[in-house]
C-alpha cells in the first residue's frame, strides 16, 4: 500500500503528530479540522455558522492540495460540543454542498482541541464527485 501525504499551506498546520490528509490511491482521508485561521493559528470567533464556514474552508484547502474539492467528499463527520448548534451547522452544510451531498454523521462531544465548538473530518474520492 502506497501512501501519499497531503499538505496545504492554505489550511492550518497540524497541531499534533498527524498529516492534514493521507491518500491511498484515489481515496483521501482528511484529518479533523477546527475553525483555525491558517495564518494566525487562532480560533475564529463569532457565531457557529462562521466557525463552520472556516472549517469547510480548511477542508477545501486540504482537498485542493489533493487535487479534489469538497464535492468529492463521500463521508463527512461533524463533531459538536453543543448539539443545539446542529441545525445551524446543517444549514451551512447545505450551502456548501447543495444537492451533491455526502454521507454524514454528527456527534456530540464533551470537548474539542483548543476549545473549539466544531470539528469535521472527511473521506473523499478524487474524481468521485
Residue pairs with C-beta under 8 A, 6 or more apart in sequence:
1 24
2 24
2 25
3 22
3 23
3 24
4 22
4 23
4 24
5 19
5 21
5 22
6 19
6 20
6 21
6 22
6 23
6 28
6 62
6 65
6 66
7 19
7 20
7 21
7 65
8 20
8 61
8 62
8 64
8 65
9 38
10 38
10 61
10 64
10 65
11 20
11 33
11 38
11 58
11 59
11 61
11 62
11 65
12 33
12 34
12 36
12 37
12 38
12 41
12 58
13 20
13 38
13 41
14 20
14 31
15 36
15 41
15 113
15 114
18 31
19 31
20 30
20 31
20 62
20 65
21 28
21 29
21 30
21 31
21 62
21 63
21 65
21 66
22 28
22 29
23 29
23 66
23 126
26 125
26 126
26 127
26 128
27 123
27 124
27 125
27 126
28 63
28 66
28 68
28 72
28 123
28 124
28 125
28 126
29 121
29 123
30 59
30 62
30 63
30 73
30 121
30 122
30 123
30 124
31 62
31 121
32 79
32 113
32 119
32 120
32 121
33 55
33 58
33 59
33 62
33 119
33 120
33 121
34 43
34 55
34 112
34 113
34 114
34 116
34 118
34 119
35 43
35 44
35 50
35 51
35 52
35 54
35 55
35 58
35 116
35 117
35 118
36 42
36 43
36 44
36 54
36 58
36 114
36 116
37 43
37 44
37 54
38 58
38 61
43 51
43 114
43 115
43 116
44 50
44 51
44 54
47 88
48 85
48 88
48 89
48 117
48 118
49 88
49 89
49 91
49 92
51 116
51 117
51 118
52 88
52 89
52 92
52 93
52 118
53 92
53 96
55 118
55 119
55 120
56 70
56 92
56 93
56 96
56 120
59 70
59 73
59 120
59 122
60 69
60 70
63 69
63 70
63 72
63 73
63 122
63 124
66 124
66 126
67 126
68 124
68 125
68 126
68 127
68 128
68 129
69 129
70 96
70 97
71 97
71 100
71 129
72 124
72 125
72 126
72 127
72 128
72 129
73 97
73 102
73 122
73 123
73 124
73 129
74 102
74 103
74 123
74 124
74 125
74 128
75 102
75 103
75 104
75 122
75 123
76 93
76 102
76 103
76 104
76 105
76 120
76 121
76 122
77 104
77 105
77 106
77 107
77 120
77 121
77 122
78 89
78 93
78 104
78 105
78 106
78 107
78 118
78 119
78 120
79 106
79 107
79 108
79 109
79 112
79 118
79 119
79 120
80 86
80 89
80 106
80 107
80 108
80 109
80 117
80 118
81 108
81 109
81 110
81 111
81 112
81 116
81 117
81 118
82 108
82 117
83 106
83 108
85 117
85 118
86 106
89 106
89 118
90 106
93 104
100 129
102 122
112 118
112 119
113 119
